[in-house]
Amino acid sequence: MIRMSEPIIEINNLEKTFSGFKALQGINLQINKGEIVGLLGPNGAGKTTTLKILTGLLNADRGSIKIMGVEIDKQLPAWLKAKIGVVFEESNLYLRLNALDNLKLFAGINKIGSEKVQELLTEYQLQDAARKEVKKFSKGMKKRLMICRALLAEPEILILDEATGGLDPISAEIIREKVLDLKKEGKTVILCTHYLEEADRLCDRIAFINQGQVIAVDSPAVFKDSLQEKYIELKFLADSEMSEQRRQDFIEEILDSDDNYSLQSGYLTLQLNINQQLFEKAAGLSSKFKLLGLEKIEADLQQVFNNLNN
């Protein structure tokens, strides 16, 4: 039995080449039981290729994968396949069947009772559309149904490739909330996404992938704390007796040309790097402008992503 905080998936030196193009160049990653791990990176970085090898849809050229303590040699054993739920970006539902029959078909093949089908339809807010043809579903409804199907066999691991990409806000939020619920149940979730805010909110750890390699793995908080440049936003109110031109000239005397600020209707808002110059500039501005407030700007994963890819 795999315990919480023990690796449920171990990927070592994974390599894959397509017609001379090295899609994976030594991917290394460990994923622990019960955690949500995000895979982030630009298009073509190797995220989906990694997931396809992990689920047995592709074979690696080199490297090894161990899932739930079992070394994988090309094909996943049937019992292990049942432990992994997979939802890729493209829909592979039976469009002419209704939602209920889509799930019943899969449930019947896997000897799963109809009560589980009903439970999932309700949980993912599809019960009212259960007898509606899937071809009439919105993209968000189709994606929710795909997740229902992936969860029918109650897998230990759920792999989501762009699960909320291009979805309506309601469907996207339902999926995000359910991902967090799965974590509470002790499930392991691998989330491939382009939405950095989503990864920040959902993931325990994030693996940044670029050019077929994992270039960094850590928690969102650690990544954001690692940024050397930290900023404070300051808000001032200009002296009402100063002309617009005089205000502008005064600001330019104090600030550097690359400082980020806006001046509208006498209100000055600017973002400054936290260093000694911050205090000098703030003191200089305070001689003519009234300081209304200041607030530390929280770093975000977009900054981390940009730094790593550079």
Buried (B, 14 or more C-beta within 10 A) or exposed (E): EBEEEEBBBBBBEBBBBEEEEBBBBBBBBBBBBBBBBBBBBBEEBBBBBBBBBBBBEBEBBEBEBBBBEEEBEEEBEEEBBBBBBBBBBEBEBBEEBBBBBBBBEBBEEEEBEEEBBBBBBEBBEBBEBBEBBBEEBEEBBBBBBBBBBBBBBEBBBBBBBBBBBEBEEEBBEBBBEBBEEBBEEEBBBBBBBBBBEBBBEBBBBBBBBBBBBBEBBBBBEEBBEEEEEBBBBBBBEBBEEBEEEEBEEBBEEBBEEEBEBEBEEBEBBBBBBEEEEBEEBBEBBEEBBEBEEEEEEEBBBEBBBEBBBE
